[in-house]
Amino acid sequence: QVQLVESGGGSVQPGGSLTLSCAASGASGYTYRSSSFAWFRQSPGEEREGIAAIGVGIGTIVTIYADSVKGRFTISRDDAKNTVYLQMNSLKPEDTAMYYCAARTGGTVRWNLEREYNSWGQGTQVTVSS
């Protein structure tokens, strides 16, 4: 099972940017490269929401986004560093939440469901406020 550690959260003004990182360890390079990763977020009193995922297709990298972040957030992976990133631009107050990284072996069409992932990080807080 992959261990995940998020970093990069913080406070930013509306319209600002942040980049979150998710460092993976505890698995072979092959396991990491064949894994899919996702970012979820959760605000107080709300359910955890899947916002972006990245997987490996046949000869390509596949990414998918929730409508709430499409066009503003970008998920990427650096297999040499075993790290997944979430670049967040044009941040809004409603983006305020705890952000979690999740991983699973292989892909899934149900990318935004918590139960599809068996590894989770501890979360990093993002606060968007003026």
C-alpha positions as CSV (number, residue, x, y, z in Angstrom):
1,Q,0.0,0.0,0.0
2,V,1.3,3.4,-0.9
3,Q,1.9,6.0,1.8
4,L,0.9,9.6,0.8
5,V,2.0,12.9,2.2
6,E,0.4,16.2,1.0
7,S,2.0,19.6,1.3
8,G,1.6,23.1,-0.2
9,G,-1.6,24.2,1.5
10,G,-2.0,27.6,3.0
11,S,-3.9,30.9,2.9
12,V,-4.4,32.9,-0.3
13,Q,-6.5,35.8,-1.5
14,P,-9.3,35.2,-4.1
15,G,-7.8,35.0,-7.5
16,G,-4.5,33.7,-6.2
17,S,-2.8,30.4,-6.9
18,L,-1.4,27.5,-4.9
19,T,0.3,24.2,-5.9
20,L,-0.3,21.2,-3.8
21,S,2.1,18.2,-3.8
22,C,1.4,14.6,-2.9
23,A,4.6,12.5,-2.3
24,A,4.2,8.8,-2.5
25,S,6.4,6.2,-0.9
26,G,6.4,2.5,0.2
27,A,5.8,1.0,-3.2
28,S,7.9,-0.1,-6.1
29,G,8.4,2.2,-9.1
30,Y,6.2,-0.1,-11.2
31,T,3.4,0.0,-8.6
32,Y,3.6,3.8,-8.5
33,R,3.6,4.2,-12.3
34,S,0.6,1.9,-12.7
35,S,-1.4,3.6,-10.0
36,S,-4.1,6.3,-10.3
37,F,-4.2,9.3,-8.1
38,A,-6.9,11.7,-7.2
39,W,-7.4,14.9,-5.2
40,F,-10.4,15.2,-3.0
41,R,-11.5,18.1,-0.8
42,Q,-13.8,18.5,2.2
43,S,-15.3,21.5,3.8
44,P,-16.8,21.5,7.3
45,G,-20.2,19.9,7.2
46,E,-19.8,18.8,3.6
47,E,-19.1,15.4,2.0
48,R,-15.7,14.7,0.6
49,E,-15.7,15.8,-3.1
50,G,-13.5,14.3,-5.8
51,I,-12.1,17.1,-7.9
52,A,-9.3,15.7,-10.1
53,A,-7.8,12.4,-11.0
54,I,-4.8,11.2,-13.1
55,G,-4.2,7.8,-14.4
56,V,-2.1,6.0,-17.0
57,G,-3.7,4.8,-20.2
58,I,-2.2,3.0,-23.1
59,G,0.7,5.2,-24.0
60,T,-0.9,8.3,-22.5
61,I,-1.8,10.1,-19.3
62,V,-5.4,10.5,-18.6
63,T,-6.8,13.4,-16.5
64,I,-10.3,14.2,-15.4
65,Y,-11.8,17.1,-13.4
66,A,-15.0,18.0,-11.6
67,D,-16.9,20.8,-13.2
68,S,-16.3,22.9,-10.1
69,V,-12.6,23.1,-10.9
70,K,-12.3,22.5,-14.6
71,G,-10.3,25.2,-16.3
72,R,-8.8,26.4,-13.1
73,F,-7.0,23.4,-11.6
74,T,-4.5,21.1,-13.2
75,I,-3.4,17.7,-12.0
76,S,-0.1,16.3,-13.0
77,R,2.4,13.6,-12.0
78,D,6.2,13.3,-12.0
79,D,7.0,9.6,-12.0
80,A,10.7,10.3,-11.4
81,K,9.8,11.9,-8.1
82,N,6.8,9.7,-7.2
83,T,4.8,12.9,-6.8
84,V,1.5,14.2,-7.9
85,Y,0.6,17.8,-8.1
86,L,-2.5,20.0,-8.1
87,Q,-1.9,23.4,-9.6
88,M,-4.8,25.7,-8.5
89,N,-5.4,29.0,-10.2
90,S,-8.1,31.6,-9.9
91,L,-9.0,30.4,-6.4
92,K,-12.3,31.3,-5.0
93,P,-13.6,31.4,-1.4
94,E,-15.6,28.3,-2.1
95,D,-12.4,26.4,-2.8
96,T,-11.6,26.6,1.0
97,A,-11.3,23.1,2.2
98,M,-9.1,20.3,3.5
99,Y,-7.5,18.8,0.4
100,Y,-6.6,15.1,0.3
101,C,-4.6,13.0,-2.0
102,A,-5.7,9.4,-2.7
103,A,-4.2,6.5,-4.7
104,R,-5.3,3.1,-6.1
105,T,-3.7,0.4,-8.2
106,G,-4.9,0.6,-11.8
107,G,-7.7,2.8,-13.1
108,T,-11.4,3.3,-12.4
109,V,-14.3,4.9,-14.1
110,R,-15.6,5.9,-10.7
111,W,-12.7,8.2,-10.1
112,N,-14.6,10.6,-7.8
113,L,-15.8,8.0,-5.3
114,E,-13.8,7.6,-2.0
115,R,-14.3,3.9,-1.9
116,E,-12.3,3.4,-5.1
117,Y,-9.1,4.4,-3.4
118,N,-7.2,2.4,-0.7
119,S,-4.5,4.9,0.2
120,W,-5.0,8.4,1.6
121,G,-2.9,11.2,2.9
122,Q,-3.5,13.2,6.0
123,G,-4.7,16.3,4.2
124,T,-3.5,19.9,3.7
125,Q,-5.7,22.9,4.4
126,V,-6.4,25.5,1.8
127,T,-8.1,28.8,2.8
128,V,-9.1,31.4,0.3
129,S,-10.1,34.7,1.9
130,S,-9.6,38.4,1.5
